């Protein structure tokens, strides 16, 4: 059984990771005017986060539009 301290630490680490990835995604979107596929490619190239981890963090990408 995990101690309450290690469970709390894991939750904090997950929150930090989500915040960092979300901020990175926003920067890529706003500064590069990138679409979802571009953001995914950039995250794959510069981080070791998997698609499953992104999905578990519930990070939503802006919808691709042809504007």
C-alpha positions as CSV (number, residue, x, y, z in Angstrom):
1,X,0.0,0.0,0.0
2,X,1.3,3.4,-0.9
3,X,1.8,5.9,1.8
4,X,-0.3,9.0,1.8
5,X,2.8,11.1,1.3
6,X,3.9,9.3,-1.9
7,X,0.4,9.5,-3.3
8,X,0.3,13.2,-2.6
9,X,3.7,13.6,-4.2
10,X,2.6,11.7,-7.3
11,X,-0.5,14.0,-7.6
12,X,1.6,17.1,-7.3
13,X,4.1,15.8,-9.9
14,X,1.2,15.0,-12.3
15,X,-0.3,18.5,-11.8
16,X,3.1,20.1,-12.5
17,X,3.6,18.0,-15.6
18,X,0.2,18.9,-16.9
19,X,0.8,22.6,-16.3
20,X,4.2,22.5,-18.0
21,X,2.9,20.6,-21.0
22,X,-0.2,22.8,-21.3
23,X,2.0,26.0,-21.2
24,X,4.3,24.5,-23.8
25,X,1.4,23.7,-26.0
26,X,0.0,27.2,-25.6
27,X,3.4,28.7,-26.6
28,X,3.7,26.5,-29.6
29,X,0.1,27.4,-30.7
30,X,0.3,31.1,-30.2
31,X,3.8,31.8,-31.3
32,X,4.0,29.4,-34.2
33,X,0.3,29.4,-35.1
34,X,0.6,25.6,-35.1
35,X,-2.2,23.1,-35.6
36,X,-2.9,20.0,-33.6
37,X,-0.7,17.8,-35.8
38,X,2.2,20.2,-35.6
39,X,1.9,20.5,-31.8
40,X,1.9,16.7,-31.5
41,X,5.0,16.5,-33.7
42,X,6.9,19.2,-31.8
43,X,6.0,17.6,-28.4
44,X,7.1,14.2,-29.8
45,X,10.5,15.7,-30.9
46,X,11.3,17.7,-27.8
47,X,9.7,15.7,-24.9
48,X,9.5,12.1,-24.0
49,X,5.8,12.3,-23.3
50,X,3.7,9.7,-24.9
51,X,0.3,10.1,-26.6
52,X,-1.2,8.0,-23.7
53,X,0.3,10.4,-21.1
54,X,-1.1,13.4,-23.0
55,X,-4.5,11.7,-23.1
56,X,-4.3,10.9,-19.4
57,X,-3.5,14.5,-18.6
58,X,-6.6,15.6,-20.5
59,X,-4.7,18.2,-22.5
60,X,-6.9,19.5,-25.3
61,X,-5.4,20.9,-28.5
62,X,-7.1,23.7,-30.4
63,X,-9.2,22.5,-33.2
64,X,-7.6,22.5,-36.6
65,X,-9.3,25.0,-38.9
66,X,-8.6,26.1,-42.4
67,X,-8.6,29.8,-41.5
